[in-house]
Amino acid sequence: MTKQKRKVYRLNDFFFKNLMGDEKRSNLTLRFLNLILNRTGEDAFKSIQFLKTEQDPLTKDGKLSILDVKASVDDKTFVNIELQVSRQNYIVERSMFYISRIFSEQAVRGHDYDELKPVIGINLLDFKLFDELSNWHNTANFTVKGIEKPITDCLTMHFLELPKLKFSDVKKAKRLEAWGAYFSGVSDEKELEVLCMNEPLLKEVLSYEQAFTNNDEMYRKYQQREDAIREETTKIRLGEKRGEKRGIIIGRKEGKKEQAEAMAKKMLADKVDLKIIAKYTELTLDEINALKMNI
């Protein structure tokens, strides 16, 4: 019997860390970073040092975003790559918090302001964040109104919204688009072959993916992580549904009370006895008297 080919969700943080956060495959991470930052030739980053990261636990408030790769590159610029698989309204603030903390930690170590190195936050998203923008790769930095050029490169955020990535002809896909298509998982094997011709390093990525899925221990840990995320996501969705249901019930009650108050006001205007008003509106005498005072 032919063994069924295992599949992997490429934005799973356990898989991503093993692929992009390992010294053995630092060439892949450097390539990905240089494409995102549009660094080529002499300007391209040529070395990277992976730094220790503290993994955030899955928490009841739904913070599924995980600090996946933290590194410094050859000019000591710091880079933080973060995955976000579930849409959260605070992803911008979260990214800013992470890179600000990395930036401020330099001062704690005794560096003067002019010695502080830039920090770049890269957010790989499996959802659309900026509905008003059509580009799948957007950059945020500090600017002053009237000045197009950023006033500082100390803190920069990149947002790669994978669902926005579209191309009519896979043969014409740019190199960064090829990486985006890989991580999004929307391309079939034939399309991936074409993308590898545009971006040959993806062959090494696919080779590692196959080795990862064939490793029973690694794949077991990957599945455990997927189960944990799925369980937490289910809790979040159930909580949202309960919240929506509670909101509907409260809204109905408030709407019913507003109708009762409107009816009571009309009856008060017609000099109807308060006990009769209470009987037909189900309002208390105190509530009716309060309405009477405001008429």
Secondary structure as GFF3:
##gff-version 3
##sequence-region A 1 295
A	DSSP	alpha_helix	13	20	.	.	.	ID=ss1
A	DSSP	three_ten_helix	23	25	.	.	.	ID=ss2
A	DSSP	alpha_helix	26	37	.	.	.	ID=ss3
A	DSSP	three_ten_helix	41	43	.	.	.	ID=ss4
A	DSSP	beta_strand	48	50	.	.	.	ID=ss5
A	DSSP	beta_strand	66	73	.	.	.	ID=ss6
A	DSSP	beta_strand	78	84	.	.	.	ID=ss7
A	DSSP	alpha_helix	91	108	.	.	.	ID=ss8
A	DSSP	three_ten_helix	113	115	.	.	.	ID=ss9
A	DSSP	beta_strand	119	125	.	.	.	ID=ss10
A	DSSP	beta_strand	137	144	.	.	.	ID=ss11
A	DSSP	beta_strand	147	161	.	.	.	ID=ss12
A	DSSP	three_ten_helix	162	164	.	.	.	ID=ss13
A	DSSP	three_ten_helix	170	172	.	.	.	ID=ss14
A	DSSP	alpha_helix	175	184	.	.	.	ID=ss15
A	DSSP	alpha_helix	189	198	.	.	.	ID=ss16
A	DSSP	alpha_helix	201	214	.	.	.	ID=ss17
A	DSSP	alpha_helix	216	269	.	.	.	ID=ss18
A	DSSP	alpha_helix	274	281	.	.	.	ID=ss19
A	DSSP	alpha_helix	285	294	.	.	.	ID=ss20
###
